[in-house]
Amino acid sequence: MEKLHFDFRDILWAPARALSAKQIFVMTFFVIAALVVYDIFYYLAQLLAGARLGLVFSAYNFFPFENIRFYNPLSQVSLIVGIILAVLSVMMGFFGVAAINVEAIRGNRFFSNSQAIRFVFKRFKQLFLSELAIVIFVAFVVFLFFLLGLISRLPYIGDWLFVLLFVLPNFIIALLTVFIIFIFALSVVLLPAVAAAERQGESFSVILETFSTIIRQPARWFGYTIYSLAAAKVCGFIYAYFAYRAVQFIGWATSLGGGDRINRLIKSGLSHLPVNTDLVRETFNIFPGVDFSFSVGHWALGGTDTPAGYLMAVMLFLIFASIIGYMLAIVAAAQARAFVVIRFKKDDYNIAEEKSLFFTDENINPEIDEGE
Protein backbone atom coordinates (compact mmCIF):
# COMPACT_ATOMS: atom_id res chain seq x y z
CA MET A 1 0.00 0.00 0.00
CA GLU A 2 1.36 3.39 -0.98
CA LYS A 3 1.82 6.13 1.58
CA LEU A 4 -0.61 8.88 0.61
CA HIS A 5 -0.67 12.50 1.76
CA PHE A 6 -4.13 13.26 0.34
CA ASP A 7 -3.00 16.53 -1.16
CA PHE A 8 -1.17 17.84 -4.23
CA ARG A 9 1.91 15.76 -3.43
CA ASP A 10 0.04 12.62 -4.48
CA ILE A 11 -0.55 14.10 -7.94
CA LEU A 12 2.84 15.81 -8.25
CA TRP A 13 4.64 12.58 -9.09
CA ALA A 14 2.08 11.34 -11.63
CA PRO A 15 4.59 11.71 -14.53
CA ALA A 16 7.03 9.42 -12.70
CA ARG A 17 4.26 6.97 -11.81
CA ALA A 18 3.11 6.85 -15.44
CA LEU A 19 6.66 6.25 -16.71
CA SER A 20 6.27 2.49 -16.57
CA ALA A 21 6.25 0.03 -19.44
CA LYS A 22 2.85 -1.44 -18.61
CA GLN A 23 1.07 1.91 -18.34
CA ILE A 24 2.60 3.24 -21.55
CA PHE A 25 1.81 -0.06 -23.28
CA VAL A 26 -1.84 -0.03 -22.20
CA MET A 27 -2.38 3.58 -23.21
CA THR A 28 -0.52 3.16 -26.51
CA PHE A 29 -2.54 0.03 -27.30
CA PHE A 30 -5.82 1.90 -27.03
CA VAL A 31 -4.49 4.99 -28.83
CA ILE A 32 -3.64 2.80 -31.81
CA ALA A 33 -7.04 1.10 -31.50
CA ALA A 34 -8.68 4.54 -31.59
CA LEU A 35 -6.76 5.43 -34.76
CA VAL A 36 -7.71 2.14 -36.44
CA VAL A 37 -11.39 2.54 -35.60
CA TYR A 38 -11.39 6.14 -36.78
CA ASP A 39 -9.66 5.20 -40.05
CA ILE A 40 -12.20 2.47 -40.79
CA PHE A 41 -15.20 4.75 -40.40
CA TYR A 42 -13.48 7.69 -42.11
CA TYR A 43 -12.79 5.71 -45.26
CA LEU A 44 -16.27 4.20 -45.06
CA ALA A 45 -17.58 7.77 -45.06
CA GLN A 46 -15.45 8.53 -48.13
CA LEU A 47 -16.79 5.42 -49.82
CA LEU A 48 -20.38 6.42 -49.07
CA ALA A 49 -19.61 9.87 -50.47
CA GLY A 50 -18.51 8.29 -53.76
CA ALA A 51 -14.83 9.15 -53.43
CA ARG A 52 -12.04 7.04 -54.92
CA LEU A 53 -10.48 5.36 -51.88
CA GLY A 54 -7.13 4.83 -53.58
CA LEU A 55 -6.79 8.52 -54.32
CA VAL A 56 -7.90 9.55 -50.81
CA PHE A 57 -5.61 7.02 -49.16
CA SER A 58 -2.64 8.20 -51.21
CA ALA A 59 -3.28 11.71 -49.88
CA TYR A 60 -3.91 10.96 -46.18
CA ASN A 61 -2.70 7.36 -45.59
CA PHE A 62 -3.54 6.24 -42.05
CA PHE A 63 -3.81 9.76 -40.65
CA PRO A 64 -6.89 11.31 -42.30
CA PHE A 65 -7.45 14.24 -39.97
CA GLU A 66 -8.14 16.74 -42.75
CA ASN A 67 -11.06 17.07 -45.15
CA ILE A 68 -13.61 15.76 -42.65
CA ARG A 69 -16.57 17.69 -44.01
CA PHE A 70 -19.14 15.52 -45.74
CA TYR A 71 -22.43 16.57 -47.30
CA ASN A 72 -23.76 13.04 -47.64
CA PRO A 73 -25.88 12.22 -44.53
CA LEU A 74 -24.65 8.61 -44.46
CA SER A 75 -21.05 9.82 -44.64
CA GLN A 76 -21.68 12.24 -41.79
CA VAL A 77 -23.15 9.46 -39.65
CA SER A 78 -20.19 7.19 -40.42
CA LEU A 79 -17.69 9.89 -39.46
CA ILE A 80 -19.55 10.72 -36.23
CA VAL A 81 -19.66 7.04 -35.26
CA GLY A 82 -15.93 6.75 -35.95
CA ILE A 83 -15.15 9.77 -33.77
CA ILE A 84 -17.34 8.48 -30.93
CA LEU A 85 -15.75 5.02 -31.01
CA ALA A 86 -12.27 6.59 -31.16
CA VAL A 87 -13.03 8.70 -28.08
CA LEU A 88 -14.37 5.61 -26.30
CA SER A 89 -11.15 3.78 -27.18
CA VAL A 90 -9.08 6.56 -25.63
CA MET A 91 -11.33 6.46 -22.55
CA MET A 92 -10.67 2.72 -22.33
CA GLY A 93 -6.96 3.53 -22.26
CA PHE A 94 -7.57 6.07 -19.51
CA PHE A 95 -9.50 3.40 -17.61
CA GLY A 96 -6.70 0.83 -17.97
CA VAL A 97 -3.99 3.20 -16.72
CA ALA A 98 -6.24 4.43 -13.91
CA ALA A 99 -6.93 0.83 -12.89
CA ILE A 100 -3.19 0.13 -12.65
CA ASN A 101 -2.74 3.17 -10.39
CA VAL A 102 -5.78 2.37 -8.23
CA GLU A 103 -4.57 -1.20 -7.75
CA ALA A 104 -1.12 0.12 -6.80
CA ILE A 105 -2.74 2.42 -4.24
CA ARG A 106 -4.62 -0.58 -2.84
CA GLY A 107 -1.32 -2.42 -2.49
CA ASN A 108 -1.29 -4.53 -5.66
CA ARG A 109 1.89 -3.62 -7.52
CA PHE A 110 1.73 -6.76 -9.67
CA PHE A 111 -1.27 -5.76 -11.75
CA SER A 112 0.01 -6.51 -15.26
CA ASN A 113 -0.78 -4.82 -18.54
CA SER A 114 -2.60 -7.91 -19.83
CA GLN A 115 -4.77 -7.95 -16.70
CA ALA A 116 -5.47 -4.26 -17.18
CA ILE A 117 -6.54 -4.75 -20.81
CA ARG A 118 -8.83 -7.65 -19.87
CA PHE A 119 -10.28 -5.54 -17.06
CA VAL A 120 -10.93 -2.71 -19.52
CA PHE A 121 -12.94 -4.92 -21.86
CA LYS A 122 -14.79 -6.40 -18.91
CA ARG A 123 -15.83 -2.93 -17.75
CA PHE A 124 -16.45 -1.46 -21.21
CA LYS A 125 -20.20 -1.81 -20.68
CA GLN A 126 -19.93 0.30 -17.54
CA LEU A 127 -18.10 3.10 -19.37
CA PHE A 128 -20.46 2.99 -22.33
CA LEU A 129 -23.67 2.94 -20.28
CA SER A 130 -22.44 5.75 -18.03
CA GLU A 131 -21.85 8.04 -20.98
CA LEU A 132 -24.98 6.83 -22.77
CA ALA A 133 -27.17 7.64 -19.76
CA ILE A 134 -26.00 11.26 -19.82
CA VAL A 135 -26.58 11.47 -23.59
CA ILE A 136 -30.09 10.02 -23.23
CA PHE A 137 -30.96 12.54 -20.52
CA VAL A 138 -29.81 15.45 -22.69
CA ALA A 139 -31.66 14.01 -25.69
CA PHE A 140 -34.82 13.74 -23.58
CA VAL A 141 -34.56 17.41 -22.62
CA VAL A 142 -34.09 18.34 -26.27
CA PHE A 143 -37.19 16.31 -27.11
CA LEU A 144 -39.20 18.20 -24.47
CA PHE A 145 -38.14 21.52 -25.96
CA PHE A 146 -39.02 20.15 -29.38
CA LEU A 147 -42.54 19.45 -28.11
CA LEU A 148 -42.67 22.94 -26.64
CA GLY A 149 -41.75 24.30 -30.05
CA LEU A 150 -44.65 22.39 -31.60
CA ILE A 151 -47.05 23.72 -28.96
CA SER A 152 -45.84 27.27 -29.63
CA ARG A 153 -47.21 26.91 -33.17
CA LEU A 154 -50.76 26.90 -31.82
CA PRO A 155 -52.57 30.07 -32.83
CA TYR A 156 -53.25 32.71 -30.16
CA ILE A 157 -52.08 30.69 -27.11
CA GLY A 158 -48.80 29.27 -28.48
CA ASP A 159 -46.76 32.46 -28.08
CA TRP A 160 -48.23 33.10 -24.62
CA LEU A 161 -47.36 29.61 -23.38
CA PHE A 162 -43.79 29.94 -24.64
CA VAL A 163 -43.32 33.32 -22.98
CA LEU A 164 -44.96 32.34 -19.68
CA LEU A 165 -42.83 29.17 -19.38
CA PHE A 166 -39.60 30.82 -20.56
CA VAL A 167 -38.08 31.45 -17.11
CA LEU A 168 -39.87 28.80 -15.06
CA PRO A 169 -39.19 26.03 -15.80
CA ASN A 170 -37.57 26.34 -19.25
CA PHE A 171 -34.59 28.51 -18.30
CA ILE A 172 -33.85 26.44 -15.17
CA ILE A 173 -34.03 23.19 -17.15
CA ALA A 174 -31.84 24.61 -19.91
CA LEU A 175 -29.29 25.88 -17.40
CA LEU A 176 -29.12 22.47 -15.74
CA THR A 177 -28.81 20.77 -19.13
CA VAL A 178 -25.95 23.03 -20.23
CA PHE A 179 -24.15 22.23 -16.98
CA ILE A 180 -24.66 18.51 -17.59
CA ILE A 181 -23.27 18.86 -21.12
CA PHE A 182 -20.26 20.67 -19.65
CA ILE A 183 -19.60 17.85 -17.20
CA PHE A 184 -20.19 15.32 -19.98
CA ALA A 185 -17.29 16.88 -21.90
CA LEU A 186 -15.07 16.74 -18.81
CA SER A 187 -16.09 13.15 -18.11
CA VAL A 188 -13.84 11.95 -20.95
CA VAL A 189 -10.85 12.23 -18.60
CA LEU A 190 -12.54 11.93 -15.18
CA LEU A 191 -15.14 9.20 -15.61
CA PRO A 192 -12.63 6.41 -16.48
CA ALA A 193 -10.73 7.11 -13.24
CA VAL A 194 -13.96 7.02 -11.23
CA ALA A 195 -15.00 3.78 -12.93
CA ALA A 196 -11.59 2.20 -12.25
CA ALA A 197 -12.00 2.91 -8.53
CA GLU A 198 -15.60 1.59 -8.44
CA ARG A 199 -15.61 -2.00 -7.24
CA GLN A 200 -19.01 -3.27 -8.39
CA GLY A 201 -19.11 -2.09 -12.00
CA GLU A 202 -22.26 0.00 -11.50
CA SER A 203 -22.91 2.80 -13.97
CA PHE A 204 -25.14 4.90 -11.71
CA SER A 205 -22.55 5.19 -8.94
CA VAL A 206 -19.91 6.20 -11.49
CA ILE A 207 -22.14 8.99 -12.82
CA LEU A 208 -22.93 10.10 -9.29
CA GLU A 209 -19.28 10.24 -8.22
CA THR A 210 -18.26 12.02 -11.44
CA PHE A 211 -20.79 14.80 -10.85
CA SER A 212 -20.03 14.90 -7.12
CA THR A 213 -16.30 15.32 -7.75
CA ILE A 214 -16.73 18.33 -10.02
CA ILE A 215 -19.59 19.94 -8.08
CA ARG A 216 -18.17 19.58 -4.57
CA GLN A 217 -14.45 19.99 -5.31
CA PRO A 218 -14.26 22.03 -8.55
CA ALA A 219 -11.19 24.12 -7.69
CA ARG A 220 -9.16 21.13 -6.51
CA TRP A 221 -10.12 18.96 -9.50
CA PHE A 222 -9.47 21.70 -12.07
CA GLY A 223 -6.15 22.52 -10.42
CA TYR A 224 -5.02 18.90 -10.48
CA THR A 225 -6.21 18.49 -14.08
CA ILE A 226 -4.47 21.62 -15.35
CA TYR A 227 -1.25 20.49 -13.69
CA SER A 228 -1.54 17.02 -15.24
CA LEU A 229 -2.06 18.47 -18.72
CA ALA A 230 0.92 20.81 -18.39
CA ALA A 231 3.10 18.05 -16.93
CA ALA A 232 2.02 15.66 -19.68
CA LYS A 233 3.09 18.13 -22.37
CA VAL A 234 6.48 18.93 -20.85
CA CYS A 235 7.33 15.36 -19.82
CA GLY A 236 6.06 14.05 -23.17
CA PHE A 237 8.48 16.41 -24.92
CA ILE A 238 11.35 15.12 -22.78
CA TYR A 239 10.38 11.52 -23.57
CA ALA A 240 10.10 12.41 -27.28
CA TYR A 241 13.55 14.01 -27.26
CA PHE A 242 15.18 10.95 -25.72
CA ALA A 243 13.30 8.72 -28.18
CA TYR A 244 14.61 10.89 -31.03
CA ARG A 245 18.17 10.63 -29.76
CA ALA A 246 17.76 6.87 -29.25
CA VAL A 247 16.77 6.42 -32.91
CA GLN A 248 19.73 8.57 -33.92
CA PHE A 249 22.03 6.44 -31.79
CA ILE A 250 20.72 3.24 -33.38
CA GLY A 251 21.31 4.66 -36.84
CA TRP A 252 24.82 5.87 -36.01
CA ALA A 253 25.95 2.73 -34.17
CA THR A 254 24.60 0.26 -36.72
CA SER A 255 25.91 2.29 -39.67
CA LEU A 256 29.43 1.66 -38.36
CA GLY A 257 29.01 -1.91 -39.55
CA GLY A 258 26.10 -1.68 -41.99
CA GLY A 259 27.09 1.43 -43.88
CA ASP A 260 24.94 4.30 -45.08
CA ARG A 261 22.07 2.01 -46.10
CA ILE A 262 21.02 1.84 -42.44
CA ASN A 263 20.36 5.58 -42.34
CA ARG A 264 18.61 5.35 -45.71
CA LEU A 265 16.33 2.69 -44.25
CA ILE A 266 15.39 4.96 -41.36
CA LYS A 267 14.82 7.83 -43.76
CA SER A 268 12.65 5.56 -45.90
CA GLY A 269 10.46 4.83 -42.91
CA LEU A 270 10.12 8.51 -42.04
CA SER A 271 9.28 9.39 -45.63
CA HIS A 272 6.07 7.35 -45.33
CA LEU A 273 4.95 9.18 -42.18
CA PRO A 274 3.35 12.65 -41.86
CA VAL A 275 6.32 14.18 -40.07
CA ASN A 276 5.43 17.76 -41.05
CA THR A 277 1.91 17.83 -39.61
CA ASP A 278 0.79 20.07 -36.77
CA LEU A 279 0.45 17.07 -34.43
CA VAL A 280 4.08 16.06 -34.91
CA ARG A 281 5.37 19.63 -34.67
CA GLU A 282 3.49 20.28 -31.43
CA THR A 283 4.57 16.94 -29.96
CA PHE A 284 8.21 17.83 -30.63
CA ASN A 285 7.75 21.32 -29.15
CA ILE A 286 8.10 21.72 -25.40
CA PHE A 287 4.95 23.79 -24.91
CA PRO A 288 2.45 25.69 -27.11
CA GLY A 289 3.64 29.25 -27.58
CA VAL A 290 7.22 28.44 -26.55
CA ASP A 291 9.65 28.10 -29.45
CA PHE A 292 11.83 25.28 -28.13
CA SER A 293 11.64 22.19 -30.30
CA PHE A 294 13.41 19.73 -32.57
CA SER A 295 12.46 18.43 -35.99
CA VAL A 296 12.70 15.12 -37.85
CA GLY A 297 11.63 16.56 -41.21
CA HIS A 298 15.15 16.55 -42.65
CA TRP A 299 15.42 12.84 -41.85
CA ALA A 300 12.51 12.11 -44.17
CA LEU A 301 14.55 13.11 -47.24
CA GLY A 302 16.65 10.69 -49.25
CA GLY A 303 14.76 7.48 -48.48
CA THR A 304 13.84 4.71 -50.90
CA ASP A 305 10.51 3.05 -51.64
CA THR A 306 11.21 -0.51 -50.44
CA PRO A 307 9.10 -3.04 -48.48
CA ALA A 308 11.55 -2.80 -45.59
CA GLY A 309 11.00 0.96 -45.58
CA TYR A 310 7.28 0.47 -45.04
CA LEU A 311 7.97 -1.88 -42.15
CA MET A 312 10.38 0.68 -40.72
CA ALA A 313 7.57 3.24 -40.93
CA VAL A 314 5.44 0.96 -38.75
CA MET A 315 8.22 0.67 -36.18
CA LEU A 316 8.79 4.43 -36.08
CA PHE A 317 5.05 4.99 -35.79
CA LEU A 318 4.95 2.69 -32.75
CA ILE A 319 7.67 4.81 -31.13
CA PHE A 320 5.71 7.99 -31.83
CA ALA A 321 2.50 6.39 -30.57
CA SER A 322 4.27 5.52 -27.32
CA ILE A 323 5.05 9.24 -26.88
CA ILE A 324 1.36 10.08 -27.16
CA GLY A 325 0.61 7.09 -24.95
CA TYR A 326 2.95 8.35 -22.23
CA MET A 327 1.44 11.83 -22.33
CA LEU A 328 -2.08 10.47 -21.98
CA ALA A 329 -0.93 7.98 -19.33
CA ILE A 330 0.25 10.92 -17.21
CA VAL A 331 -3.22 12.46 -17.43
CA ALA A 332 -4.89 9.15 -16.56
CA ALA A 333 -2.55 8.46 -13.63
CA ALA A 334 -3.11 11.98 -12.29
CA GLN A 335 -6.89 11.61 -12.61
CA ALA A 336 -6.87 8.33 -10.70
CA ARG A 337 -4.80 9.79 -7.88
CA ALA A 338 -6.77 13.03 -7.91
CA PHE A 339 -9.99 11.08 -7.45
CA VAL A 340 -8.49 9.20 -4.49
CA VAL A 341 -7.55 12.53 -2.87
CA ILE A 342 -10.89 14.20 -3.63
CA ARG A 343 -12.88 11.18 -2.46
CA PHE A 344 -11.06 11.37 0.87
CA LYS A 345 -11.58 15.13 1.13
CA LYS A 346 -15.28 15.16 0.35
CA ASP A 347 -16.43 11.84 1.83
CA ASP A 348 -13.67 10.98 4.32
CA TYR A 349 -13.31 7.68 2.46
CA ASN A 350 -9.88 6.12 1.91
CA ILE A 351 -9.71 4.02 -1.25
CA ALA A 352 -6.21 2.89 -0.21
CA GLU A 353 -7.79 0.86 2.60
CA GLU A 354 -9.83 -1.20 0.15
CA LYS A 355 -8.73 -4.70 -0.75
CA SER A 356 -7.35 -5.32 -4.21
CA LEU A 357 -9.74 -6.72 -6.81
CA PHE A 358 -7.05 -8.97 -8.26
CA PHE A 359 -4.60 -9.86 -5.51
CA THR A 360 -5.03 -11.56 -2.16
CA ASP A 361 -2.26 -12.12 0.36
CA GLU A 362 -1.77 -15.77 1.18
CA ASN A 363 -0.43 -17.03 4.49
CA ILE A 364 2.94 -18.68 4.12
CA ASN A 365 2.14 -21.03 7.02
CA PRO A 366 -1.23 -22.72 7.45
CA GLU A 367 -3.62 -20.97 9.80
CA ILE A 368 -3.73 -22.36 13.35
CA ASP A 369 -7.10 -23.43 14.66
CA GLU A 370 -7.40 -21.67 18.04
CA GLY A 371 -9.78 -24.37 19.27
CA GLU A 372 -7.19 -27.12 19.05
C-alpha positions in Angstrom: 0.0 0.0 0.0 1.4 3.4 -1.0 1.8 6.1 1.6 -0.6 8.9 0.6 -0.7 12.5 1.8 -4.1 13.3 0.3 -3.0 16.5 -1.2 -1.2 17.8 -4.2 1.9 15.8 -3.4 0.0 12.6 -4.5 -0.5 14.1 -7.9 2.8 15.8 -8.3 4.6 12.6 -9.1 2.1 11.3 -11.6 4.6 11.7 -14.5 7.0 9.4 -12.7 4.3 7.0 -11.8 3.1 6.8 -15.4 6.7 6.2 -16.7 6.3 2.5 -16.6 6.3 0.0 -19.4 2.8 -1.4 -18.6 1.1 1.9 -18.3 2.6 3.2 -21.6 1.8 -0.1 -23.3 -1.8 0.0 -22.2 -2.4 3.6 -23.2 -0.5 3.2 -26.5 -2.5 0.0 -27.3 -5.8 1.9 -27.0 -4.5 5.0 -28.8 -3.6 2.8 -31.8 -7.0 1.1 -31.5 -8.7 4.5 -31.6 -6.8 5.4 -34.8 -7.7 2.1 -36.4 -11.4 2.5 -35.6 -11.4 6.1 -36.8 -9.7 5.2 -40.1 -12.2 2.5 -40.8 -15.2 4.7 -40.4 -13.5 7.7 -42.1 -12.8 5.7 -45.3 -16.3 4.2 -45.1 -17.6 7.8 -45.1 -15.4 8.5 -48.1 -16.8 5.4 -49.8 -20.4 6.4 -49.1 -19.6 9.9 -50.5 -18.5 8.3 -53.8 -14.8 9.2 -53.4 -12.0 7.0 -54.9 -10.5 5.4 -51.9 -7.1 4.8 -53.6 -6.8 8.5 -54.3 -7.9 9.6 -50.8 -5.6 7.0 -49.2 -2.6 8.2 -51.2 -3.3 11.7 -49.9 -3.9 11.0 -46.2 -2.7 7.4 -45.6 -3.5 6.2 -42.0 -3.8 9.8 -40.7 -6.9 11.3 -42.3 -7.5 14.2 -40.0 -8.1 16.7 -42.8 -11.1 17.1 -45.2 -13.6 15.8 -42.6 -16.6 17.7 -44.0 -19.1 15.5 -45.7 -22.4 16.6 -47.3 -23.8 13.0 -47.6 -25.9 12.2 -44.5 -24.6 8.6 -44.5 -21.0 9.8 -44.6 -21.7 12.2 -41.8 -23.1 9.5 -39.7 -20.2 7.2 -40.4 -17.7 9.9 -39.5 -19.5 10.7 -36.2 -19.7 7.0 -35.3 -15.9 6.8 -35.9 -15.2 9.8 -33.8 -17.3 8.5 -30.9 -15.7 5.0 -31.0 -12.3 6.6 -31.2 -13.0 8.7 -28.1 -14.4 5.6 -26.3 -11.1 3.8 -27.2 -9.1 6.6 -25.6 -11.3 6.5 -22.6 -10.7 2.7 -22.3 -7.0 3.5 -22.3 -7.6 6.1 -19.5 -9.5 3.4 -17.6 -6.7 0.8 -18.0 -4.0 3.2 -16.7 -6.2 4.4 -13.9 -6.9 0.8 -12.9 -3.2 0.1 -12.7 -2.7 3.2 -10.4 -5.8 2.4 -8.2 -4.6 -1.2 -7.7 -1.1 0.1 -6.8 -2.7 2.4 -4.2 -4.6 -0.6 -2.8 -1.3 -2.4 -2.5 -1.3 -4.5 -5.7 1.9 -3.6 -7.5 1.7 -6.8 -9.7 -1.3 -5.8 -11.8 0.0 -6.5 -15.3 -0.8 -4.8 -18.5 -2.6 -7.9 -19.8 -4.8 -7.9 -16.7 -5.5 -4.3 -17.2 -6.5 -4.7 -20.8 -8.8 -7.6 -19.9 -10.3 -5.5 -17.1 -10.9 -2.7 -19.5 -12.9 -4.9 -21.9 -14.8 -6.4 -18.9 -15.8 -2.9 -17.7 -16.5 -1.5 -21.2 -20.2 -1.8 -20.7 -19.9 0.3 -17.5 -18.1 3.1 -19.4 -20.5 3.0 -22.3 -23.7 2.9 -20.3 -22.4 5.7 -18.0 -21.9 8.0 -21.0 -25.0 6.8 -22.8 -27.2 7.6 -19.8 -26.0 11.3 -19.8 -26.6 11.5 -23.6 -30.1 10.0 -23.2 -31.0 12.5 -20.5 -29.8 15.4 -22.7 -31.7 14.0 -25.7 -34.8 13.7 -23.6 -34.6 17.4 -22.6 -34.1 18.3 -26.3 -37.2 16.3 -27.1 -39.2 18.2 -24.5 -38.1 21.5 -26.0 -39.0 20.1 -29.4 -42.5 19.4 -28.1 -42.7 22.9 -26.6 -41.8 24.3 -30.0 -44.6 22.4 -31.6 -47.0 23.7 -29.0 -45.8 27.3 -29.6 -47.2 26.9 -33.2 -50.8 26.9 -31.8 -52.6 30.1 -32.8 -53.3 32.7 -30.2 -52.1 30.7 -27.1 -48.8 29.3 -28.5 -46.8 32.5 -28.1 -48.2 33.1 -24.6 -47.4 29.6 -23.4 -43.8 29.9 -24.6 -43.3 33.3 -23.0 -45.0 32.3 -19.7 -42.8 29.2 -19.4 -39.6 30.8 -20.6 -38.1 31.4 -17.1 -39.9 28.8 -15.1 -39.2 26.0 -15.8 -37.6 26.3 -19.3 -34.6 28.5 -18.3 -33.9 26.4 -15.2 -34.0 23.2 -17.1 -31.8 24.6 -19.9 -29.3 25.9 -17.4 -29.1 22.5 -15.7 -28.8 20.8 -19.1 -26.0 23.0 -20.2 -24.2 22.2 -17.0 -24.7 18.5 -17.6 -23.3 18.9 -21.1 -20.3 20.7 -19.6 -19.6 17.8 -17.2 -20.2 15.3 -20.0 -17.3 16.9 -21.9 -15.1 16.7 -18.8 -16.1 13.1 -18.1 -13.8 12.0 -21.0 -10.9 12.2 -18.6 -12.5 11.9 -15.2 -15.1 9.2 -15.6 -12.6 6.4 -16.5 -10.7 7.1 -13.2 -14.0 7.0 -11.2 -15.0 3.8 -12.9 -11.6 2.2 -12.3 -12.0 2.9 -8.5 -15.6 1.6 -8.4 -15.6 -2.0 -7.2 -19.0 -3.3 -8.4 -19.1 -2.1 -12.0 -22.3 0.0 -11.5 -22.9 2.8 -14.0 -25.1 4.9 -11.7 -22.5 5.2 -8.9 -19.9 6.2 -11.5 -22.1 9.0 -12.8 -22.9 10.1 -9.3 -19.3 10.2 -8.2 -18.3 12.0 -11.4 -20.8 14.8 -10.8 -20.0 14.9 -7.1 -16.3 15.3 -7.8 -16.7 18.3 -10.0 -19.6 19.9 -8.1 -18.2 19.6 -4.6 -14.4 20.0 -5.3 -14.3 22.0 -8.5 -11.2 24.1 -7.7 -9.2 21.1 -6.5 -10.1 19.0 -9.5 -9.5 21.7 -12.1 -6.2 22.5 -10.4 -5.0 18.9 -10.5 -6.2 18.5 -14.1 -4.5 21.6 -15.4 -1.2 20.5 -13.7 -1.5 17.0 -15.2 -2.1 18.5 -18.7 0.9 20.8 -18.4 3.1 18.1 -16.9 2.0 15.7 -19.7 3.1 18.1 -22.4 6.5 18.9 -20.9 7.3 15.4 -19.8 6.1 14.1 -23.2 8.5 16.4 -24.9 11.3 15.1 -22.8 10.4 11.5 -23.6 10.1 12.4 -27.3 13.6 14.0 -27.3 15.2 10.9 -25.7 13.3 8.7 -28.2 14.6 10.9 -31.0 18.2 10.6 -29.8 17.8 6.9 -29.3 16.8 6.4 -32.9 19.7 8.6 -33.9 22.0 6.4 -31.8 20.7 3.2 -33.4 21.3 4.7 -36.8 24.8 5.9 -36.0 25.9 2.7 -34.2 24.6 0.3 -36.7 25.9 2.3 -39.7 29.4 1.7 -38.4 29.0 -1.9 -39.6 26.1 -1.7 -42.0 27.1 1.4 -43.9 24.9 4.3 -45.1 22.1 2.0 -46.1 21.0 1.8 -42.4 20.4 5.6 -42.3 18.6 5.4 -45.7 16.3 2.7 -44.3 15.4 5.0 -41.4 14.8 7.8 -43.8 12.7 5.6 -45.9 10.5 4.8 -42.9 10.1 8.5 -42.0 9.3 9.4 -45.6 6.1 7.3 -45.3 5.0 9.2 -42.2 3.4 12.6 -41.9 6.3 14.2 -40.1 5.4 17.8 -41.1 1.9 17.8 -39.6 0.8 20.1 -36.8 0.5 17.1 -34.4 4.1 16.1 -34.9 5.4 19.6 -34.7 3.5 20.3 -31.4 4.6 16.9 -30.0 8.2 17.8 -30.6 7.8 21.3 -29.1 8.1 21.7 -25.4 5.0 23.8 -24.9 2.5 25.7 -27.1 3.6 29.3 -27.6 7.2 28.4 -26.6 9.7 28.1 -29.4 11.8 25.3 -28.1 11.6 22.2 -30.3 13.4 19.7 -32.6 12.5 18.4 -36.0 12.7 15.1 -37.8 11.6 16.6 -41.2 15.1 16.5 -42.7 15.4 12.8 -41.8 12.5 12.1 -44.2 14.6 13.1 -47.2 16.7 10.7 -49.3 14.8 7.5 -48.5 13.8 4.7 -50.9 10.5 3.0 -51.6 11.2 -0.5 -50.4 9.1 -3.0 -48.5 11.5 -2.8 -45.6 11.0 1.0 -45.6 7.3 0.5 -45.0 8.0 -1.9 -42.1 10.4 0.7 -40.7 7.6 3.2 -40.9 5.4 1.0 -38.7 8.2 0.7 -36.2 8.8 4.4 -36.1 5.1 5.0 -35.8 4.9 2.7 -32.7 7.7 4.8 -31.1 5.7 8.0 -31.8 2.5 6.4 -30.6 4.3 5.5 -27.3 5.1 9.2 -26.9 1.4 10.1 -27.2 0.6 7.1 -24.9 3.0 8.3 -22.2 1.4 11.8 -22.3 -2.1 10.5 -22.0 -0.9 8.0 -19.3 0.3 10.9 -17.2 -3.2 12.5 -17.4 -4.9 9.1 -16.6 -2.6 8.5 -13.6 -3.1 12.0 -12.3 -6.9 11.6 -12.6 -6.9 8.3 -10.7 -4.8 9.8 -7.9 -6.8 13.0 -7.9 -10.0 11.1 -7.4 -8.5 9.2 -4.5 -7.5 12.5 -2.9 -10.9 14.2 -3.6 -12.9 11.2 -2.5 -11.1 11.4 0.9 -11.6 15.1 1.1 -15.3 15.2 0.3 -16.4 11.8 1.8 -13.7 11.0 4.3 -13.3 7.7 2.5 -9.9 6.1 1.9 -9.7 4.0 -1.2 -6.2 2.9 -0.2 -7.8 0.9 2.6 -9.8 -1.2 0.2 -8.7 -4.7 -0.8 -7.3 -5.3 -4.2 -9.7 -6.7 -6.8 -7.0 -9.0 -8.3 -4.6 -9.9 -5.5 -5.0 -11.6 -2.2 -2.3 -12.1 0.4 -1.8 -15.8 1.2 -0.4 -17.0 4.5 2.9 -18.7 4.1 2.1 -21.0 7.0 -1.2 -22.7 7.5 -3.6 -21.0 9.8 -3.7 -22.4 13.4 -7.1 -23.4 14.7 -7.4 -21.7 18.0 -9.8 -24.4 19.3 -7.2 -27.1 19.0 
